[in-house]
Amino acid sequence: MSNVAESYDYVIVGGGVAAASAVKGIRSQDGSGTIGVLGSEPDPPVYRPDLSKTLWLEDDKSLDDSSLAGDLESDDKVDLVLDTTVTAIDPEAHAVRLADGSSVGYGKLLLATGAEPRVLEVAPGPKVVYYRTAADYQRLRAAVGAGSHVVVVGGGYIGSELASALVQNDVRVTLVLDLEDVQEQMFPRALAASLTKAFTERGVTVVHGTVASGGETDGGVSVTLDDGTEITADAAVIGVGVIPRTGLAEAAGIEVDNGIVVDDHLRTSAPDVYAAGDVASYPDTLLGRRRVEHVDHAEKSGEAAGKAMAGADEAYDYTPFFWSDILDYGYEAVGEVTSRNDMVEDWKDGQLGTGVVYYLRSGQVRGVLLWNVWDSVDKARELIKQTADAPVEDLDSLRGRIPLG
């Protein structure tokens, strides 16, 4: 960890994927400008998907393999400052204030503050993990092992990945769902029910309810649901969504609306202040203004913001995708993949094993789920673009638009 200088040409608040990518973007345009990366986490930037995928499933992988800090630490004009909290931004003075009362000046500022986990009535601790960071991974690893029992709260994106990873490590899992099925908020009902069944067939105990209270006990953890059901386990991991970290921007008078509002160059309403990654509400060229919480967007928007800060005149016109591996299944997806939209399903041989789900609103494809279908994200983006100009009248005609392989 480096000491903090009085000022930098570029200051990045945040120490995650978007921040690391922003340094790459800056360096593509400016090889010598000074950069201060101020991260609140104690660990260097890591490739976050590994925390719920690779690090659990490949025995020869470690956190060092997931580090994104190499280019930052090898550049003598980059200061990577960890475990440091920025408490305020002064856009007029072009400075940020730190928790110790000192100030750091900037020429250009990037807010890559990300998001923080939603917290239930269960206090976090060594055995109660709100899962997001490298430190969270280390805590959960220390708390569980083969034969131990973990209660996973949440059946969405992160909850389903962690339940999958843990059960593949011979951990006994109780999965608490506040909906009927895993990923029900994303997938068609039959697919979500099939996935839930696959979990139970792998030994996962599925319990329905909402967490009312809980915490650590002498022997592990206890979680109580709203119907009085009590679940005891060796550890609890909670993944029930995140909230964008917009407090710094709001306090500085920067426009915020479900994220920090940016233009197509990732500029905020304050001069020389940019935002990227999970925290940014940006104008997607295909889907309109949105906020995306996946790593592809963090990488691409971070790099684009870095380039823009260093003088490049390139619009961020990228529509990101995301992916997951759950048990024996895998998928890629792009756009607004939500079961609140109209859905058209196209399954190979009429079975749920391989297929494409089209998500529509008013005849426009707004998202595409590629279930065990690969190398088709660009086709999905093109379909979103085409139907924005020419909405689909016959929804059944969508079947076959993307080959099932």
N, C-alpha and C positions, 0 to 999 in steps of 0.2 A: 504493500500500500504506500502510495506517495503522499507527501505533504501537499496541502492545498496552497496554490499560488494566490496572489492577490487578484489576478484577473487572467482571463484566457480569451483568445479569439472566439472560441466556441465552448459553451458549457452545455452539458447534457445532464438533465436531472432524471435519474433512473439508471439501473444497472442490469437490464435484461437484454433480451434479443434485439429489440428495437434500438437500444443504445449502442450495442456492438455493431449493428448494421449501419447505424448513422456514422460511426467513425470510418467505416469502409467507404461510405458515400462521400464524406468530406475529403478523404484522402484521394479519391478519384479526381477531385478538382483542385485540391490545395494540398500540396505535399509537405508544407512546412508550418502551417498554422498551429497554434497551441490549442490543445483540447483538454478540458477537464470533465471527467465522467464521475458524477456524484451519485453513488448507489446507496440506498438505505439498507440493503441486505448485507450480511457479513461475508457472503461468498461472491466470487467473480461471476460474470455472466455465464449461464449454461444454456444449452439447447433444451428448452423446457419439455418438448415431447418425450425426451428420453426418461424423464422422471417418472412417467407412468407407463412406459413401454420398454425400451431397450434395456435399461438398468435392472429390470426385474426378470427379463426373459433371456438375456445372454450372460452366461456366467463369467465370461472374460472381460466384461465391460465395467468401468468404474466412472465416478464423477469426473475424473481427469479427462476421460475420453469425450465427455460432453461439454467441456469448457470452451467458451468463445473468447477467452481473454488473451489468447496468444498474440494476436496483432496489436492489442492495446498495450500489453506489457513489454513488447519488443520495440515499441515506438517511444523514443526518449522525449518526444514532445506531446505525449499523452499521459495525463495523470489519472489513473484509475483509483478513486478514493472510495473505499467501502465503509459500510456501517456508519454512514454519515447522513444526517437528516437535514433536508432543506426545509426551512420553516416559513419562508416568505419570498416573494418575487417583487422587485421594484422595477417595473418596465421603464419608467421615466429615467431612473438612474442607471439602467442597464446593469443591475446587480441582483444577486440572490443572497439571502441571509441564512446562515447555518444555525444549528441548535446551540452551538457554543457562543453565539452572539456575533461571530465574525461575518464579514461579507466577502463575496467573490464577484468581481466584475466580469461582464461578458460583452463580446461584440454581437454574437448571435446566440440564442438560447433555444434548446430543444427540450420540450416536456415529453419524456418517455416514461411517465410515472406508472403506467400499466393499470392494473386493477387489483382489488383486494377481496378476499373471500367473504361471502355473506356469513355472518356468525349467528348461530342458534343459541338457545339457553343452555349451552354446554361450554364451560370455560376451557380454552386451549391449554395444553400442557404437554409434558413429555409423551403421554400416552393418548392424548386427544389431539389429533392433527387435522387442521384445516389446510388441505393439501394444495400447495402451489409452488414452493421454492425448493432449492437444493437442501436447505436446512430441514424442511419438512420431510423430504425424502430420507435424510439421515436419521431423523427422529423415528420415523415409521420403521425403517430398517432395524434400528436398535431395539424397537419394542416388540417385533414379531419374528417368528421363525417357523419352520415346518412343524405342524401340529398345533400351533397356537390358534387362537380364535380372535377374529377381528370383526367388529360391526362397522359396515360401510353405510353411511347415510347419504342417500341421493342416487338416483338411477339415471342421471343425465350423462353428459359427455364424460366428465372426469370420474364420476362415481362408477360408471359401467367399465371404464378402462381399468380402474384400480381393483374392482372386484374380479375382473378377468385376470389381471396380473397376479393378484394374491392367491387365487385358487390354483393357478399354474405353478405356484411356489409351495403347494401342499399346505396352505393356510386355510383353516376352516372359516368360512365367511357367512355372516348374517347380513343380508342386504335389505335396508329399510327404504321402502318406496312410498312416496305420498300420492303417487298415481298407481294405476293398476299394473302397468308393465314398464319394463326397462325402455328408456328412450322414447316413451310414448309421445312426448312433446315434439319429437322430430319425425318418427317413422310412421308409416301406415299401421293401423291397429294389428293386422294379422302378422306383420313382420315383428312388431314390438312384442306380441304375445309369443311368437316363435323364439325370439331371443331370450325372453324370460324363462321359457321352458328349457332352453339350452343351459341356462345357468343352474336351474334346479337339477338337471340331469348330471351336472358336474359336481353336485353336492352342496351348492349354495342354498341356504335357507332364506327364502324371501318372506319378509314381513311387511304388511301394509299399515301405514299410519304416519302421523306427524310427531316429530320429537318435541316433547314438552319440557324436559329437563335432563340433567345428567352431569357427569363429571368423573374425575378419577377417584378410585377407592384404594384401599391398602393393597388389594391384590390385582388391580387393573382398572377397568372402567365400568360404569353403569349408566345406561341410557333408558329413560322412561318416556313412553309414547303417550299421546293425548288420551288414549283409552285405558291407561294404567298399566299397560304391558311393560315389564321391566326386562331389559336385555343386559346381561353381564358378559364381559369379554376381556381379553388381555389388552386390547387397544381399540380405539375408535378412529376412523378416518372419515372426514366430513367434506363432501363436495356438493354444495347446493347452489352453485353459481357465484358470480363475482360482481363487484360494484366498481365502476371506473374511479380512479383517484383524481378527482377534479378540484379538490379543496384549494390547492395552491393557486390554480388559475382563477377560481371564483373570487378568492380573497384579493387578487390583484386586479380585478375588474375585467378579466378576459372573458369573452363570450363562452358560455357553457350551455349545452342542451343535449342531455344524454351523452355526455362526453365533451371534450374541448373542441369547439367548432373550428374547422380549418377550411381553407379554400383548396383549389386543385393543385396548389404548390405546397400544401401542408402548412400554410401560414395562418396564425391565429389572428384575432382582432387587435393584438398589440404589436407594434413595430418590432421587427427582428426577433419575434418569438414564434416558434414552430411547435407542432405536436405530431406524434406518430405512435403507432401501435394500438394496443387495447383501448387507450384513453381517448383516441382521436375520433371525432365525428366528421367524416370526410364525404365529398361528393363522388360516389361511385359512378363511373360513366355509363354502366349498364343498368344499375338498380336504383340510382338516386342516393340521397344522403343516408348514410348508415354508419354503424360502429361495429367492428369485427374483432373478436377475441381469440383469433387463431394465429399460429406462429408464421404462416406464410405471409399474412398481412403485416405482422411485426417486422419480419425481415425486409419485405419489399418497401413498405412505407418508411421504415427507418432509413434505409439506404437512400430513398428518394428525398427524404427530408434533409439528410446530410448533404446531398448534392445541391439542393436548393439553397441551403444555408451558405454554401461555398460559391454560389454564383451561377449555378446551372439554371437555365430557363426551360425546364422539362416538367410538364404536368404529370401528376400521379394519376394515370388512367388505367390502373390495373384492378381487376376483379379477382380477389384471392380465393383459394380453395382450401379445404381442410380434409383430414383423413383420420381414420382410426382403425385399430385392430382389436377385436373383441372375441375372445375364445378362438374358434376356428374360422372366424369371418373377418373380412376386411372391406373397407369402403373408402371412396373418395366422394367429395361433394362440393358443390359450388352454389353460391347464392343463398336465397332465403329458404332454407330447408326446414320448414315448420309444418306440423300437421294441422295448423290453423288454415293453411292454404288448401285450395282444391288439389286433389292428387290423382294422377293417372299412373297406374302400375303396369309394367311390362316385364313379365317373368319368363325366363327360358323354360320351355316345356311346361309352363303353367305352375312351376314349383318355385318356392321362395329362395332357392339356393343362389341363383344368379339373375340379376335384373336391374332395371332402371326405373326410378320413380321420378315423375315430372311434377313439380309443384307450381300451380298457376294461380293467378288472380286476374279476373276479367279477361280471360283468354290469353294472357301474357305469361310465358314461362318465367318464373321468378327464381327457381332453384331446381337443381337436379341432384339426385342421389344415385351414385354408381355402386351398386352392391355386388362386390366380387366382379366388377367390370373395371378394366384398367385402361389407361392411356386414352381416356375420352373426355378429359376436363375441357380441352379446347373446343371439342364438339358441343359440349354443354354450354360453354360461353357463347358460341356462335348461335345456338338455338335461342338463348335468352335475348340476344341482340335482334335476331330475325323476328321473333314474336312481339318484341316491343314495337316494331314498325307495322307488323301485320299480325294482329291477335288471332289465335286459333279458334275457329268456329266449331269444328268437329274434334272434340278432345280425343276421341279414339284414334284419330289420324296420327297422334304422337307416337303410338306404339311402332317401334322399328326405326324411328328417326336416329337413334343411337344404337349401333349394333351391339348385340349381347355377347359376341365372341363365339 
